[in-house]
Structure formats: C-alpha cells, structure tokens
C-alpha cells in the first residue's frame, strides 16, 4: 500500500462489531468506525518491530492502523 490508496478497514478476529482507529495525536484516544469503512492512506511508517503502520484519513480525522487491519480497495473489478 502507498499514500493515496483507498483501503477498507477490518479486524479479522473481531467479527462485525466495530473497528478502532488509533489517533495520531497520542494525547487523544482512538475512535470506533463500522468494519468495512473506507479510508485513504496518507503515510506509510516502516516496520520498527511492531509491524508496518499506516496513517489514514477517515471520517475527516487522521488516524493510524496496522497493515493487517486493512486491504486495498480494488476499484477495477
């Protein structure tokens, strides 16, 4: 994934309950969105031992997710 990609958010082990987006501002808590919510990747943070992280724009807010919690939306097929 790269900046500008549309991604669908999900947590494979949580079912259809909710998905929590981490807040880039560490002084504020994250927020819940429905699974399957679409977001835009704004920045890729390389793996520093805890996995690749993406900064995303969702619901007009900047948040973060791990690579395994999103998939690129394929608009061509």
MOVENVEN-V356803 format. One record per backbone hydrogen bond with DSSP energy under -0.5 kcal/mol. NH is the residue of the N-H (numbers start at 0). CO is the residue of the C=O. Records with the same first field share a line. If there is no record, write none. Layout:
NH=CO / CO
//
This chain:
3=40
4=1
6=38
7=70
8=36
9=68
13=10
14=10
16=13
18=32
20=18 / 30
21=63
23=61
25=23
27=24
30=20
32=18
35=8
36=33
38=6
39=56
40=4
41=54
42=54
44=42 / 52
45=43
47=50
52=44
53=64
54=42
55=62
56=39
57=55 / 60
60=57
62=55 / 60
63=21
64=53
66=51
68=65
69=66
70=7
72=5
73=71
74=72
76=73
//
